[in-house]
Structure formats: C-alpha cells, structure tokens
Amino acid sequence: MQSSKRKGLLLIISGPSGVGKGALCQALMQRNSNIKMSVSCTTRAPRVGEVDGINYFFKSPEEFQQMIEQGAFLEYIHVFGVDYYGTPRTCVEQQRAAGHDIILEIDVQGAMQAKQSCPDAVTIFIAPPSMSTLKTRLIGRGTETQQAIERRFEAAFEELQYMRKYDYIVTNDVLDKAVVQTEQIIAAESLRASRQMDLIESFQGGFSTL
C-alpha cells in the first residue's frame, strides 16, 4: 500500500492475551503485501516444524549474550530465567530500508524498550471492548486451565495500565473494523512530513533549477 521508496514503518503492537493481536496482524499482512512480521531471536530449542530464519533465529545462550553486549537488539527479555527472546536490530532496519512496514508484536515492557531504541516507531495498543469480553475470549479458546486463565486476566489489568504510553489505541471489538483502523494509522503515519524529507528537500531551491 506504500511506495517502496519510502522507509518502512516499525509498528509495535501490544495488548493483553486473548485480545486478538495475532488475528489482527495476520489480517494486516493478508491485505497488505508490504507489511511483514519481525522475526525474533531465541535461545529455546526449535519445536517440530519450526524453521530457522522463518519462525525464529535460533541462537545458543553464548551467541545471544554476545548480541546483547554488541547492542544488537531493539529489545530482549529473559523469560522465567530460562530462555531469551529478542528483536534483532539489523533485520528490522534492512526490511525498513527496503520499504517494508514491519510489525513487532511484543508485550508492554518490550514495547517500551523498543520505542526507546527506535524513537520513530509507531506504538499501537490493542484493547478489548471490555474486561468481561476479554475473559469470555480467554475461556472460549479452551486451551488453558481455569488457573491459567485467571493469571492471564490479572496480567491484562497490569498491561492496560500502559495504554496511555502508546501512540494509538485500537479497540478490537469487530476484527475487520480494527484492521481498517490500524490501516488508517499506517496511512497517516506514512504521510507525516518528518517521514518525507526526500520530497521536502527535492523542492528546496526549486526556482533556481527552473
């Protein structure tokens, strides 16, 4: 939906578990060939069917630590003191330089890290229409115990406290509507003057060249 001459956007998308972030991101990519998902690095072992460089970049703990020391991540996290996950800076920058808009779907802590590392990133919080709707969705997935659902529900309240720190909030009540609203954000952000410096500079001294 955008010219390949434009530097792509970094879209940081967060929201509580069960809000529909994954479905929204998939819909965005299906409707817009220019939008891609960021591929993260991890130290966990590949699962059946996962491919290095497509699902994740699989790294040893030593390799991951070296990347941390080199400042190679936009953000990273150590999950339960076991496995590391992180967003490689170079891959994101290469994709953006090629004109692709890159989605980084991460939690609120990671989003704050990534925004600090990349100030021109666009942060979008996906909110549920209500907490009761969110709980219904969590239960409806049928993939977790009641105890796990309660933990996720409690975590959702904590994540919602970060909403005011985001550039935009999209309420995912009807998925198609949420997708269109997110596309509108992308279109508006692409037209910011600060993202069109090449065009602005092309008009500088215009009379002298006529």
C-alpha positions in Angstrom: 0.0 0.0 0.0 3.1 2.2 0.2 5.8 3.3 -2.2 9.0 1.2 -1.9 11.0 4.4 -2.0 9.7 5.3 1.5 11.4 4.0 4.5 9.1 1.5 6.1 7.4 1.9 9.5 8.2 0.0 12.6 4.8 -0.9 14.1 4.9 -2.0 17.7 1.7 -3.8 18.6 0.8 -4.9 22.1 -2.2 -5.9 24.1 -3.4 -8.4 26.7 -3.6 -12.1 25.9 -6.8 -13.0 24.2 -7.4 -9.6 22.7 -6.8 -10.8 19.1 -3.4 -9.4 18.3 -2.4 -12.4 16.3 -5.5 -12.4 14.2 -5.2 -8.7 13.5 -1.6 -8.9 12.5 -2.3 -11.8 10.1 -5.2 -9.9 8.6 -3.0 -6.9 8.0 -0.4 -8.9 6.2 -3.0 -10.7 4.1 -4.5 -7.4 3.0 -1.2 -5.5 2.6 1.8 -7.3 0.9 4.1 -4.6 2.1 3.6 -5.4 5.8 5.8 -8.1 7.3 6.3 -9.6 10.7 9.6 -9.2 12.5 11.5 -12.5 13.2 12.8 -12.7 16.7 15.9 -14.5 18.1 15.5 -17.0 20.9 17.7 -19.4 22.8 15.0 -22.1 23.2 15.1 -25.2 21.1 13.2 -25.4 17.8 9.8 -27.0 18.0 8.6 -29.6 15.4 8.1 -27.8 12.1 9.8 -24.6 13.0 12.4 -23.3 10.6 15.5 -21.2 11.5 15.1 -17.7 10.0 11.4 -18.1 9.4 9.8 -18.8 12.8 12.8 -17.6 14.8 16.5 -17.2 14.6 17.7 -19.9 17.0 20.8 -18.9 19.0 22.9 -20.5 21.6 22.9 -18.7 25.0 26.5 -17.7 24.3 25.5 -16.2 20.9 22.6 -14.4 22.4 24.7 -12.9 25.2 27.3 -11.7 22.6 24.5 -10.0 20.7 23.3 -8.3 23.9 26.9 -7.0 24.5 27.0 -5.7 20.9 23.8 -3.8 21.3 22.3 -5.9 18.5 18.7 -6.0 19.9 15.9 -3.4 19.8 14.6 -5.2 22.8 15.1 -8.5 24.6 13.6 -10.4 27.5 14.7 -13.3 29.7 11.6 -15.4 30.2 11.3 -17.1 33.6 15.1 -17.1 33.9 15.3 -19.8 31.2 15.1 -18.7 27.6 15.9 -15.4 25.9 13.9 -13.7 23.2 14.9 -10.6 21.4 14.3 -8.5 18.3 17.4 -8.2 16.1 18.0 -4.6 15.1 19.8 -5.2 11.8 17.0 -7.4 10.3 14.4 -4.7 11.2 16.5 -1.9 9.7 17.1 -3.9 6.5 13.4 -4.5 6.0 12.5 -0.9 6.6 15.2 0.3 4.3 13.6 -1.9 1.6 10.3 0.0 2.2 8.5 -2.7 4.2 6.4 -1.9 7.2 7.5 -4.2 10.0 5.2 -5.5 12.8 6.7 -6.1 16.1 4.1 -7.9 18.3 5.5 -7.8 21.8 4.5 -7.2 25.4 4.3 -3.8 27.0 7.8 -4.0 28.6 9.4 -5.0 25.4 7.4 -2.3 23.6 8.8 0.4 25.9 12.4 -0.9 25.3 11.9 -1.0 21.5 10.4 2.6 21.5 13.5 3.8 23.3 15.8 2.1 20.9 13.8 3.3 17.9 12.0 6.6 18.7 10.3 6.8 15.3 8.4 3.5 15.9 4.6 3.7 15.9 3.1 2.1 19.0 -0.4 0.7 18.9 -2.2 -0.9 21.9 -4.9 -3.4 21.0 -7.6 -3.1 23.7 -10.6 -5.3 24.4 -14.1 -3.7 24.3 -14.4 -4.7 28.0 -12.8 -6.9 30.6 -15.8 -9.2 30.6 -15.4 -9.7 26.8 -11.7 -10.4 27.3 -12.4 -13.1 29.9 -15.0 -14.7 27.6 -12.5 -14.9 24.8 -9.8 -16.4 27.1 -12.3 -19.1 28.2 -13.5 -19.6 24.7 -10.1 -20.6 23.5 -10.4 -23.7 25.5 -6.6 -24.2 25.6 -5.8 -23.4 29.3 -6.8 -24.3 32.8 -9.0 -22.0 34.8 -6.0 -21.1 37.0 -4.0 -20.1 33.9 -6.9 -18.0 32.6 -7.1 -16.2 35.9 -3.3 -15.4 35.8 -3.7 -14.0 32.2 -6.7 -12.0 33.3 -4.7 -10.5 36.2 -1.8 -9.8 33.9 -4.2 -8.0 31.5 -5.1 -5.4 34.2 -1.4 -4.6 34.6 -0.8 -4.3 30.8 -3.8 -2.0 30.5 -2.0 0.5 32.8 0.4 1.1 29.9 -2.2 2.2 27.4 -1.5 5.9 27.9 2.1 5.4 26.9 1.1 4.3 23.4 0.7 6.5 20.3 -2.7 4.9 19.4 -5.3 2.6 20.9 -7.4 0.4 18.7 -10.3 -1.5 20.3 -10.8 -4.9 18.9 -14.5 -5.4 19.1 -15.1 -6.4 15.4 -11.8 -7.6 13.8 -12.5 -6.1 10.4 -13.1 -2.7 11.9 -9.9 -2.9 14.0 -7.9 -3.9 10.9 -9.2 -0.9 8.9 -8.5 1.5 11.8 -4.9 0.1 12.0 -4.5 0.6 8.3 -5.7 4.2 8.7 -3.0 4.7 11.4 -0.3 3.3 9.0 -1.5 5.6 6.2 -1.5 8.7 8.3 1.9 7.9 9.8 3.3 7.4 6.3 2.3 10.9 5.4 4.0 12.7 8.3 6.3 15.4 7.0 9.1 14.0 9.1 8.9 10.8 7.0 9.0 12.6 3.7 12.3 14.6 3.9 13.4 13.4 0.5 10.3 15.0 -1.0 10.7 18.2 1.0 14.4 18.5 0.1 13.6 18.0 -3.6 11.6 21.3 -3.6 14.4 23.3 -1.8 15.8 25.9 -4.2 13.2 24.9 -6.7 13.2 28.3 -8.6 16.9 28.2 -9.2 16.6 24.9 -11.2 13.7 26.1 -13.5 
